[in-house]
Amino acid sequence: MPELPPALLIPPVAHRGLHGRDIPENSPAGFAATFERGYGIELDVQMSSDGEAMVFHDYELSRLTAEKGPVRQRSAAELGAITLANGEGIPTLESVLKLVSGQVGVLVEIKDQDGALGPDLGPLEQRVAEVLNAYHGPVAVMSLNPHAIYLMQELAPNVPRGLVTSPFSPEHWPLVPRARADELAEIPDFEACGASFISHQFQALDMPAVNRIRQGGDPVLSWTIRSEDEEFQARRQADNITFEGYLP
């Protein structure tokens, strides 16, 4: 299986790019600021109504734009015309990778399209695979939904892939059936989906399932680190960090 590239293991990885008061998350300006400092980039992708992979975290537009409604009900052209707080449009994954052009590592998180981390997905993974298969810089893909990573194993077998993991507690995952959440907390799909790393919730790095993966020699990343103190704690158990709100 393809291994996580050093460009995502050595430099810290900026969560949704370097963003702050004047630079929105998941924006071209934030990504440019990130590679200028030599950090890796983590970004999120959602699907447009016409099947494009759009770089946007939320399922709904209102937190980050002046528009309302689900991202997946707008076309790529419509989403590109919707501006973030700094006036930039919502970018496509393809356009962001052209901007980065291999200068730093890029960690692509496919947001769950099923709604409950189940198998109802496919079009977004298909488009992400097309874009990543044509890209020549250091890159990896990951998702909270193991079904997405099984698909990526088929669609883009040469792209390193991993699982985003956590305890899947009821308060944070109310829409996921409890039996499914408890199953996912054990990270049972790691070997079968060909994952070569996990990105795990910082507050739960001591989980037995995480220790099993670490002892097997596979990288453990940690999200989301927001201070030097948290970084110090995380690096005791994690190989690299995804950070925001400060500079490592």
N, C-alpha and C positions, 0 to 999 in steps of 0.2 A: 504494500500500500504506500502511496506517496506520503512523505514526511513533511511536517510543518517546516517551512523555510526559515533559515537563520534570521532573515529580515523581520520575522514576527516572533522570534524567540529572544533576541538580544536587546534591541531598543524597546523601551516601553511603547505601548500602543494607545493612541489617543481615542477615547470613546466618542464616536460620532465626529471625529476630527477635533481640532482645537477650536472650541467655541466659547463665547462669553457674552458680555454686554453688547458688543457691536457686531459680533459674528455668530450667526445662527448655527445650531447643530446640523450636521449632514449637509453643509453648504460648500460650494466650490471654494469660497474664500477660506473657510475653515480647513479644508483639505490642503490648500496651498500653504497656509500657515503651518500646517503639520509637517509637510515634507521639507519645508524650508528649515525646520529645526531638526530634521532627521528622525522624527518619531514614526512608528508605524501608524496605520490608519485602520480603525474599525468603523464600519458603516452598516446601515440597515437597508433592506430592499422590500418594497411592497409592489403589488402588481397594478398596472393601469387597466382600464376597461378593454383596451386593445392588446393586452398581453405584454406590455413593456415592463422591464424591471426598473422601477423608480427608486431613487435613494431618498428614503423618508422613513422615519421610525413608526409613527402612529398609524393606526387604521383610519383615523378621522382627521380632517384638515384643520380644525378650529384652533388647536393649541399653538400651531406654528404659522398659520396664515390668517388672512382676513376672511377666508372662505369657510364653509361648513359642508359636512357630508363625508361619506366614505371615499377614500383615495381610489378604490377600485371601481367606482362609478364614473370616473373621469378618464378621458383618453390621455395618452402621453403628451400630445400637443396641448391639451387643456391644462394639464398639470405643469407643463413647462412654462405656461403663461401665468401661473399663479405664483406670486412672489413671496419669498421669505422676508424676514424683518429688514434685511439689508438690501432688498431690491432684486436679488438674484432669484431666478426661477427654480422650481424643483427639478433637480438634474436626473438624468438617466444614469444607470450603472455604467453603460458604455462610455458616456461623456466623461464621467469621473475617472475612469481608468485611462482614457486618453490624456486627461489632465495630469494624472500622476505619472504615467509613462514609465513605470518601473523604478522610479526614484526611491521609493520606500515600499515596504510590504503592505498589502491590503487584506484585511480580514472582513469578509462579506457575511453578514448574518441574514439569512432568509427568514423573514417573519412568518409565523404560523398562518397558513391560509385556511385551515380546517375549522378553527374556532375552539377546538378542544384537544389539540395535539393529536388528531387522528389522521386517517389516510385520505381525506378528501382534498387533494391538491394535485399539482402537476404542471399547469401552464407556467407559473412563475419559475419553477425549477428548470423547466425546459429553456426558457429565455436566459436565465442566469448561466446555464451550462453553455449555451451558444456564445455568450459574451466572454466567459472565462476561457473557453477552449480556444478562442482567437487572441487571447491576451498573452503577452510574453514576459510580464514582470512577476515578481514574487507575490503570490496570492494564495488564500485559502478560503474555504467556505464552511459555515457552521449554521446550526439551527437548534432551537429548543425542541423541535418536532423531529424525532428520529426518522419518520417516514420521508421527510425531505432529504435526509442524508442518504437513506437507501436509494432514493431516486438519483441523487447526484453521483452515487457510486456507479450507476448504470450510464448516466448521461455524460459525465465528465470524470472518467476513472483516473485521469492523471492529475486532477486538481486535489491537493490535500483537503481533507474534510474532518470536521470535528463536531462535537455535541456541546451545546450550551446547557449547563446543568445547575441544579439547585435542590433544596429539600422539597420543593413543590408543596409548600405549606398551604393549608386551606384558606388562610386569609389573603394570600397572594394569588391563588389559583382557584377562585370559587366556581368557575365554569367547567373545570376539568373534573370528571368523575373521580371520587376519592380513590377508588381502586386503581385507576389509571395513573393518578398522581403518585401514589405510593410505589407503584411499579417503576415509574420513571426515575424516582429518587434513587433507585438501586443501579441506575445506568446499565440496564441489561443488554442494550443494543450495541454497545461500544465495539466489540469485536466483529459482530455480524455485519454491521454497516460499513466496515472498513475504516472506522475513525482512527486517526493517529494523534488526537489530542482532545482535551476537554477545556472549556472555559467555564469555570465554576464560581458560584456566588461567594464573595469574600468571607462573609460571616459564617460559612459552613465548610471551610476547607478541611476540617477534621473528620468529615463523614467517612465511614468505613469504605464506601464505594469509591471515594476519591483516593483513599490510601491504596486501594487495590490497583488502580490505574497507575498511580505514581510508582508503586513497587514493581510494576511491570515495565517500567522504563519509558512510559509515554508522557509527553509534556502536559502539565497542568497550568493553564492560564487562570487569572482571577479577575473578576469584575465585581463592582466597579469601585476603584480605589480613588478616594477623594482627599487624601492628606498624606504628608510624609510619614506620620505615625501609622496610618493604615498600610502604607507601602512596606514599612519595616516589618509589620506583623505578617503581611501576606507573603513576603519573600521567604519567610521561614518554611513555607509549605508549597509555594507556587514557583514555577519556572519563569513566569513573566506576568505583567500586570496590564490591565486595561484601566486607564485613568481619566479623570476629568476634574476641573476646578482648581488645579495647581499644576506645577511643572516638576516632574521627577528629576 
